[in-house]
Amino acid sequence: MATVPPRAFAFCHTFGLTVWIALVESSGWSLILPGLLLLLWPAVAYGHAVLAHDSKRAEFRNLYFDSLVFGIWCGVLDYYVWATLFIGLACFMNNMVVGGLRRMAASAALFSSGALGWGLLTGFNFRPYVSTGLDIYQVAGAVVYFLAIARVMYGQNRKIGRSIVEIKFQNRVFHALLDLGSVANRASNINTLLNDSLQHLHADFPEYGFAVFLQERQRPEVTRYAAVAGLSFGPEDEHRLSSLLTAAHEHQEGTIRLSEKSEIEQLYATSMAGRLSLYFGWLVVRAPRLDGGLERTLTLFADQLAAATENKLLHLALKKTAERDGLTGLYNRGFFESALQLSIQGKAQPPGLDFAVLMMDVDGLKEVNDRHGHVAGDQLITTVAERLEMQCREDDILARYGGDEFVILFPSADLSAPNRIAELIRSNLEGQRCVVDTAQDKQVELELRLSMGSASSTEAPPQEVLTLADNRMYDDKTRRRRKKALG
């Protein structure tokens, strides 16, 4: 449909040519009346294209009919040389542009059939020349027509170019979204998820910088998680961003443009409001220029990142429920036994990594429960758990093994590791006091006392290490009771 104006011009120009010849040769209405009929064809062609189910296909058929009609009209004009040459070239060019050489050949066949058919019907009369003025008119019209077609093609090429750029950008967005999904599946925690996600986004879009901030819903001024990739803030941006994040709960917009200037480097912030249950979230992006395509895409990135974060939070919560003790928050017995089996397997396979275990029992828990109630007993257990955590290293696995029993697994360690921790516990925990509430709404002071036993795979078969540590713990408890009985 883009070629309709140039083609309408071509028909009007040909009608003007017909009128000129009629005036010069005094042929009157014998040429002008058929010329008026010629002008009806553009309207018919336009209506056909508009009403057709497939307008593009109808337009291509119209180009074929153009060739036939103009071929006939060149016969009506007795094959005036400049008209026949330029009109034929215009028909061939139009069809070649949309269909290549094969379609151009079909156009040439239709044009020749129209021209020769009219000659066969009315006789072949030739009009090679009319006047210099008419030649100039015809050449000028042809030049205008070809330039108009060239402009249309230029516009179409620009449109195609923009479409290609947009498609490439959409493909980058699609791959980036797929990457975010893969990163979310691999991440072990929220910090890793956010950092890896932004690194992937920055790798897919190196010209952009990214940052993400998650704030607590109850305290919007507290940023719980943050990650940055390829982005640094200027003083003005930091001030504006700080104000925005502090008042995040008041903003319901999708994407906010933080930069004041309209064309140069832009800073965008896209809200994750409504997509996260525990946090307010913002995805911040710095673009090298004003970018309408990026603005439309940011909500997709924010949605994907928010969904991945929410799923990971849910997964971690479920995992914590399955692995952690409900009272102390330490690992539970099931998780410890799974970790112990991995250590046993590691010892059995080359290079045969040793491991060690420290078993502990809280002395006097039954007496506390019987005398002061289970509320006091639970407080005693949680106090011991908190203080044990303070003595453990990051790689040590501390678990609540039973009611009053705790155990520490030391992967890749010999007997020196549990002995060292046992000494720390003796020095920093044994004999310390804590205050607990009783069932009678009173407070009592209790002394912390633990029996301990350690063992390592360097001194016993892997499957027997835990049993050996447990036996040594009860031996320690027996000695302590005897010592206490003897005063």
N, C-alpha and C positions, 0 to 999 in steps of 0.2 A: 504493500500500500504506500510505501515511501516514494515510489516512482510515479505516483498518480499525477502530481503537479507538473513535473517535466513533460510527461506524456500528453497531458491536457494542453500544455503550451505547444507541443509539437503539432497537435491537430489544429489548433487555432492558427498557428503559423502557416500550416499547409492550406487552410481555408483562405488566409490572406494572400498566399501565393496564387491560389485559384482565381480569386477576385482580380488580382493584378493582371493576370494573363487575359482574363475575360475583358477587362477594360482596354488593355493594349490592343487586342485583336478584335474588339467589338463583337465578341461572341455572346454577350449578354447572359441571360438566364440559363443558357444551355450548359454553362459551366458552374454558375453560381448556385443554381438549384440543387444539383448533385452535391456541391460543396456543403450546403446546409445539412444534407443527409449525412455527410461525413462526420459532422459535429455531434451527431446523436450517439455515435459509437462510444466515446469516452464515458458518457452518462450510463449507457447500458453496461459497459465493462465494470464501472464502479459499483453499480447496483448488484451485479452478478457476484463480485468479490465480497461485498458486505453481507449479502444474504446467504452465501454458500456456507455449508457446514465446515468445510476446510477452506478458509479464505486464502491461505498461501497457495494451495493447489489451484484454486480458481484464478488467482492472479497470474500464475504461470501459464495457464491456458489462455488468458487474455493476451499475453505477450505473443503467443502463436497467432491469435486472430489479428493482432496489430500488424504482423508481417503480411498476412494475407490481404487485409484491407488496404494497407499502404501500397502493396504490390499492384492491386487493382487500380488504386488512385494514380499511381505513376503511369499506368496505361491510359487513364482518362486524360492526363496532362500530356499525352503523346510523347512520353519518355523524355521530358525536359531533362537535360543532362545533369545539372547541378542538383535538381530535386531528386532524381532517381538515385544519384550517387550518395547523397547525404542521408536521404530517408532510408535507403537500403542499409547503409552502414549503421545507422541508429538502431534499426531492427535487429541486425546481426549482433551488435554490441550488447543490447539489452538481454538477449537470450543467452549469449555466451557468459555474461556475468552470473546468471543464475543457474546455468546448466552445462557450461563448458563447450568444447568443440562439437560434441554430438548434438547438442541443442541448437548451436549456431547453424549447423548444417541443415537441420530440420527447418529453421527459420528461413534460411536462404532458399530452400526448396519451396516453402509456402509463398515467399515473396515473389519468386520467379514464376510460380504457377499462377498467382494472381495477375501479374503483369502480362504474361504470355496469353493467359486465358482471355483477358479483356481484348487483347489484340486479335485473337482468333475470332472473337464475337463481332467486333466492330471494324476490323481492318487495322493494319499497322501503319500509323502515321507518326512521323518523327518530328519533334520540335527541339532541336539541339540548342537554340538560342532565341531569346526574346528581346532582352535589352540589358544594358550594363547595370542600370538601377535594379532590375529584378535579380541579376546575378549577385549584386552586393547584398540585397535583402535576404536572399536564400543562404548565402554563406554566413552572414551575420546571425541569422536564426539558428543555423546549424551549430555555430560556435557557442551561442547562448545555451542551446540544448545540451551539448556535450559537457559544458562547464556545470550546468545544473545537475546532470547525472553524476559527474565527478564529485560534486558536493554531497549528493545523496550517498554515494558510495563511501566518501570520507566519513560522513556521520555514522553510517552503518559499521564501518571498521572501528571507529572510536567506541561505539556501543559494544561491539564484540570484544574489543580490548578491555573495556571496563568489566564486562562479564567474566572474561578469563581471569582478570585480577581478583574479582570477587570470589570466583570458584576456587582459585588457589588459596585465598584467605580462609574460605569455609573448610577446605580440606585440612589446612593447618589447625583450625579450630577443632575439627573432628578428631584428628590424631591426638591433639592435646587432651581432649576429653577422655579418649581411650587410655592415654598415659596416666591420667589422674586416677582412673579406675584401677589400673594395675598397681600403681603406687600405694593406693589405699589398702589393697589386699596384702601387700608385702610389709607394710609398716607395722612395727611392734607397739608403738605408742603414739599419742597425739603430736608430740614435738617432732618425731620422725616423719609422721604423715605430712604435717604442714611444711616442714623444710624440704622434703623430697618433692612434694607437689609443686612448690614454687620453683625449685630447681628445674623440674621438667618443663614447666610453663616458660621459664626464661630460656631454656634450650630450644624450645619450639618457636619462641618469639624473642630472639636476642636483642631486638631493638627496643623492647619494653622492659621496665623494671616492675617487680611485684613485691607486695607485702601483705600480710594478713594478721589481724588482731582479733582475739576472742576475749571478751570481757564478762565478768560475773554479772548475772542478772540483778542480784540483790545489791551489788556494789559496782556500778558501771565505771567508776573511776579506777577499778583494779583490772589490769590486763593480765589474764591468767596464762594465755599462750600467745606467742608472737613468732613470726618468721619473716625473713627478708631475702630477696634474691635479685641482684642487679639493680638495687635501688638505694639512693641516699637522699635524705631530706635537707632542704635549705632551712634556715631559721624561720622564715615566714611560713613555709609549709609545715614545719614542726608545730608551730603555734596553732595554726588553723586545724591541723590534724588532731592535736591534743584536745582542743575545744570540741571538735566533732566527736571524738571517741568518748569524752567525758559525758556528753549529752546524747549518747547513741540511742538511748531508749526513747528520745523525743523525735527521732527521724524515722519516717516510714517510706522515704523515697527509695527508688531502685538504685540509680546511679547519680552521684553528685559530682559536679565538676568543681574542683577546689582551686584551680588556677584562675586568675583574673583575666589574663590576656587570652585573646580568642584564637590566634593562629599558631603561636609557637608552642613550646613544650607544655603538655597538659598533665595535670594530676587528677585522677578520678578515684572516687571511693564508692564501692558498691556494697549496699547493705545486705546482710544475711538475715535480717530480722524476719521472724516467723518460720525460719528454716532450722533453727537450732533450739532445743528444749532447755538447755542449761546455760547457754551463753548468748550474748550479743556478738555478732561477728561483722567484720569489715574486710573486704578485699580491696586493697589500694594498688593502683597501677599508674605508672608514669609512662606517657607516650611521647615520642619525639615531636609530635604535632597534634593538632586537632584531628580526631579520628572518629568519624561517624560509625564506620564499620565496627571498630573496637567497642564503642559505647553500646551498640546493640548486642555484642557478644559477651560483655562482662557479666551480665546476669546469668548466662549459661555457666561460665566459670565459677561464679559465686554459688550457684545452685549445686553444681557437681561437687565443689569443695565442701559445702555445708553438708550435703548428703553423705559424703565419705567420712567427714568428721563425726556426724551423728551416729553413723553405723559403727565407726570405730569405738566411740564412747560406749555404745550399747554392748559391743563385743567385749570390751575391757571390763564393763560392769558384770556381765555374765561370767566372764572368766574369773574375775575376782570372787564372785559368789561361789564358783565351783572349786576354787583353789584355796580360799582363805577361811580361817576360823572366824566364826561369827562374833565371838566375844573379844578376842585380842587383835584381830586383823592380821595375825601371822599366817604363814602357810599352814594348811591343815594336814592331817595324817595321810590322806590320799595323795596329795601333791608330793609330800616327802617320800612316800614309798615309791612313787614313779621316778623321782630324781635318784633315789637309792638304786633302783634297778638299772638306770642308765650308768651309774658309777660302777656297779657290779659288772655290767657288760663291757665297760671301758677297761676294766682291769683284766678281763678275760681275753681281750683283743689287743694285738700289738698296737702301740708300744707298751701296753700294760700299765695304765695310769693308776697310781695308788689313790686311796681316799681314806678319810677318817670320820669318826662319829663321836659326838659328845652328848650323852644322855644326862638329863637333870630331872630331879623330882623336888617339888616344893614341900618342905617338911612342915607338918602341923596343919595342913589344910583341913583335914577332917575335924580336928579340934575346933578350928575357927568356925566351920560350918555348923557344928553341933552347938557351939556356945554362943555365937553371934549371928548366925543365919547365913544363908547362901548369898545374900546381897554382899555381906562383908567378904565372904570367900571369893566371889567373883572380882571384887575390887583388888583383893590380894593377887589374884591371878593376872589381872591386867597390869598391875604395878610391876610385877616380876617381868612380864612380857616387854614392857616399855624399857626397863633397865637392861634387859638382855640384848635388846636391839641396839642399844648404845655401845655394846662391847663387840658387836659383830662387824665383820668387813662386808663390803658390797657383794662379794662372790659367795659368802657363806649363806647357807640355806637354813634359816631358823624356823622351826615349826612347833606348833602345839600338838603333841603326840597323843595325849589323853587328858583326863580330868586335871591332874596336877603335874603332868609330865611334859617336859620340853626336850627337844632334840635339835642339834645343829649338825648338818652335813657339810663336810669340807671337801669339795671335789679337788682332785689333783693335789693332795696333801698327805703327809705322813703323820706320825703320832705327835710331832712337835706342835702342830697347829691346834688340836683340841687342848693339849696341855697348857699352851700359852693362854688361850681364852679362859680356861679353868682358873688359872692364876689371876687373871684380870677380874673374873667374877668374884673370887675369894677376896680380892683386895677392895673392890669397888661396890660390891652388892651384899656379900655375906655380913650379917650382923647389923645392916642398916635398918632403919625403922620407917614405917609408913602409917599414915592415919586413914582409917576406913570408917564408913558409916555402918552401924549395926541395924538389925531388924527392929530394934526398940528406939530408933531415931537418936541414937547416941553415937559418939565418936570414940574409937579405941585406937591405941597405938600398938602396932604389931611389929615383931622382929622378923626380918627376911632371912630364911635359912634354906639352903639347897644341898641336896646330896647329888654327887656327880660321878660319872664313870665314862672313860674314853677308851676307844679302840681304833685300830687302823688295819688296813689290808696288808701292811707290811709284817704283821704278826699273826694273822689268822686268815683262813680262806674268806673270800669276799662275801659269801652267803652267811658267814658266821660273825661278821664284824659287829652288827647291831646287837646280836645276842650277847656277845662278849662285853660290849659297852653297858648293856642293861644289867648284866650280872655284876659288873664292877660298881655300878651305881648302887645296887642293893647292898653290896658289901660295904660301901662307904656309908650308907644309911645305917647299917647294923653297927658299925664302929662308932658312929656318932651317938646312937642311942645308948650304947654301953658306956661311952664316955660321959654322957649326960647322967646316966644312972649312978655312976661312980662318983659324981660330983666334980 
